[in-house]
Amino acid sequence: MSATASRTYSTGFWLMCLSSFLFFASFNMLLPELPAYLTGLGGADYKGYIIALFTLTACISRPFSGKLADTVGRIPVMVFGSLVCFVCGFFYPWTATVAGFMGLRLLHGFSTGFKPTATAAFISDIIPLARRGEAMGLLGVAGSLGMAAGPALGPRITAAFSLNTLFYCSSGLALLSLLVQGTLTETLPLAQRQRFSWKLLKLKWNEILEPQVMQPALVTLLCLFPYGAILTVVPDQSTALGLKAADKGLFYLCFTLASLLIRLLAGRVSDTYGRLPVLRVSTVLLTVALGVLMLATHSVPLFLGGAVLFGISTGLNSPALYAWTIDRSHPERRGRGVATMYIALELGIGVGALAAGWIFANQTERLPYVHGLSMVLILLAAIYLFFGVKTQPVEAE
């Protein structure tokens, strides 16, 4: 890395990347095991709610986390998110009923409602515009590593020890993420900071969504629908293809490593060529990936090939969406702008998970229909990006 890049990426930036890695590994390591765990509780028909309930509270909390990040500070909001993740890990072993499990998933969702919102605002505070796409790509690499390591390790920890051990390991990683954040310096200007009060949780209508970022928010909603659907059905699709219990995280590993690689190779693409060209290419690739998954009903190589294509497309898509959102956010409302994008993200994931659970209904032959619906929505996103967005986004600062 050049001397200029070294100056751009401070110790605080790399510590934030480490914190994100630990945070994403924490809750993603549970995903391969939760469908079977819920089935064991008698909730086989509610698998779609595993992701949907988690994203529901994440979505609801975004306007609050965005406002608090712009008033109280970035770091307190991040700490709260990691703290929720830490606490929830300890309580999963005590959920003996389907209702208890669903309640805990609702609570757990607050973690992603707070931590990533403030993280993106923190990074945008310390990185110049010319390197913003690259920085978001590197932050995404850290998150992708966590998303790869978590699902890959989760089934192995369960097989070697127990499911309860997995829950406690998840909680431990969240604690480490929280401790790393404690070493960072607040970036919100002192003149903007306020002491926390319950009045700050009272939102006006214009504090819920940031109008300037509605274009990237719409694209985010459409592009994240497939992710929620895939998180819901991939464990069952893996089982249907004959993958062993310890290999249920293999799809996540291939997907995330492909995403990681493309982020490393193409971190500055959207800074160089613009957000829209990158997003257009990524939606085309995402359409192809979903087509491959539709056909992967009897072939493990095709299934994992679809995972790689899905990872490449999202590795291009995600940093450009983050950067486009921040480009269009006013500096004093940056937290709110990021929160608006995350609301769209959570809605996309949550609706995708619910739709996938309803369509799939524990019938393997319905899996192609799940991926087919996702493909239709990505085609809509592509049409909007090619024909509905006429100009490059303008920096709001």
C-alpha positions, -999 to +999 in steps of 0.1 A: +000+000+000+013+034-009+022+061+016-008+081+005-031+052+011-015+046+045-022+082+054-058+078+042-064+046+062-057+054+098-054+031+127-090+039+136-101+028+101-084-006+105-097-011+141-132-004+128-127-030+101-116-055+128-147-046+149-169-052+119-153-086+112-160-097+147-195-084+147-206-100+115-190-133+124-209-132+157-244-134+144-237-150+110-222-181+126-256-190+139-274-190+105-267-225+093-279-240+126-310-220+134-334-237+109-327-271+125-328-256+160-362-240+153-374-273+138-364-290+170-385-266+190-415-275+168-413-245+146-405-260+112-432-240+095-417-207+107-382-208+092-389-176+072-393-157+104-357-165+115-344-137+092-376-117+089-380-110+126-343-102+129-346-077+101-379-063+113-364-048+145-332-038+126-354-019+102-375-003+129-345+009+148-327+025+118-343+059+121-334+060+158-298+049+153-294+074+124-306+103+145-286+092+176-254+088+154-259+124+143-266+138+178-251+116+205-222+102+185-211+073+163-193+053+189-221+051+216-245+038+189-220+012+178-214+001+214-251-004+220-254-026+188-225-048+199-239-050+234-272-063+222-254-090+201-234-100+232-264-103+254-285-123+229-259-150+224-262-159+261-300-163+260-304-186+230-298-217+251-326-207+274-353-204+246-372-236+251-403-225+230-409-212+195-424-180+210-393-175+231-370-180+201-390-156+180-388-130+207-351-133+210-347-130+172-367-097+175-343-084+202-312-096+183-322-075+153-315-043+172-278-051+170-277-047+132-301-018+135-274+002+154-239-010+148-236-009+109-254+025+107-229+042+130-200+023+115-207+036+080-211+072+093-178+069+112-159+057+081-174+085+060-162+110+086-125+099+083-122+090+046-121+117+018-146+115-011-120+104-037-114+072-017-149+066-004-159+037-027-126+020-020-130+025+018-165+011+017-151-018-002-124-025+024-150-022+052-171-047+032-141-070+030-139-071+068-176-078+070-174-104+043-146-122+061-168-123+092-198-135+071-175-162+056-158-173+088-190-173+109-212-198+089-181-219+081-172-223+118-207-225+132-216-260+121-181-273+130-183-258+166-217-274+170-204-308+157-173-307+179-189-294+210-226-284+212-251-260+200-249-241+233-212-237+228-219-221+195-242-196+211-216-187+237-189-183+210-212-160+191-217-139+223-179-138+229-171-125+194-197-097+200-179-088+232-146-086+214-161-063+188-174-041+216-140-039+233-123-029+200-147+000+197-138+012+231-103+021+218-116+045+191-121+083+192-155+099+184-157+116+150-189+135+153-180+172+157-182+184+193-206+212+182-231+186+170-230+163+201-257+162+227-261+142+259-285+113+254-321+120+265-353+101+259-365+131+239-341+122+212-361+090+206-391+111+195-389+113+157-405+138+134-416+125+100-387+142+082-362+124+106-373+089+095-362+090+059-336+111+041-352+123+008-318+128-009-310+091-008-343+076-021-327+064-054-300+043-038-325+031-012-349+018-038-321-001-056-309-014-022-344-028-014-346-047-047-311-060-046-313-073-010-345-093-015-325-122-029-302-122+000-330-126+025-345-154+003-312-172+001-305-170+038-338-187+044-336-216+019-299-224+014-296-246+045-325-268+031-312-266-004-278-278+009-294-307+027-314-316-004-283-318-025-267-342+000-242-320+017-232-332+052-242-313+083-208-299+088-208-286+052-241-266+055-220-234+056-202-242+023-225-220+002-219-191+025-182-197+024-180-197-014-204-167-017-185-146+008-150-155-004-160-145-039-174-113-026-142-107-006-120-113-036-139-089-059-139-062-032-101-065-030-096-063-067-123-037-075-123-015-044-118+017-063-139+009-094-169+031-084-145+059-074-129+057-109-159+050-132-189+061-111-215+044-090-241+038-117-219+019-142-208-005-114-244-010-102-256-017-137-230-044-143-236-059-108-273-063-114-267-081-147-243-105-129-268-110-101-295-120-125-272-146-140-263-159-105-300-164-096-306-182-129-278-206-120-293-212-086-327-219-102-310-248-122-290-261-093-316-286-080-294-317-085-259-304-089-236-294-060-210-278-084-237-257-100-250-247-066-216-236-054-210-219-088-242-199-082-228-190-048-196-177-064-215-156-090-238-143-063-207-132-043-190-115-072-222-095-080-228-084-044-191-076-040-194-051-068-229-039-057-226-033-020-196-008-019-212+012-047-245+014-030-229+026+003-208+052-015-237+064-036-258+068-004-231+088+014-224+109-017-260+121-016-262+126+022-257+160+037-227+159+061-249+169+091-275+142+082-251+115+072-262+091+099-298+096+088-289+090+052-271+058+060-300+047+082-324+053+053-304+030+031-303+004+058-341+006+063-344-004+026-318-031+031-337-046+060-370-044+042-355-062+013-340-089+034-370-093+056-396-094+028-373-118+008-371-141+038-408-141+044-416-146+007-390-174+005-405-192+035-440-190+021-431-201-014-407-229-002-430-243+025-405-271+032-410-285-003-377-289-022-393-288-056-404-252-050-368-239-046-365-227-082-396-205-077-379-188-048-348-179-069-371-170-099-389-144-079-356-129-068-345-128-104-376-108-114-369-081-088-333-078-098-344-073-134-366-045-121-336-030-104-315-033-136-342-016-157-344+013-131-306+017-131-304+017-169-334+038-177-348+054-145-316+071-132-305+096-158-276+114-141-247+105-120-252+113-083-239+146-071-219+150-039-241+167-013-214+183+007 
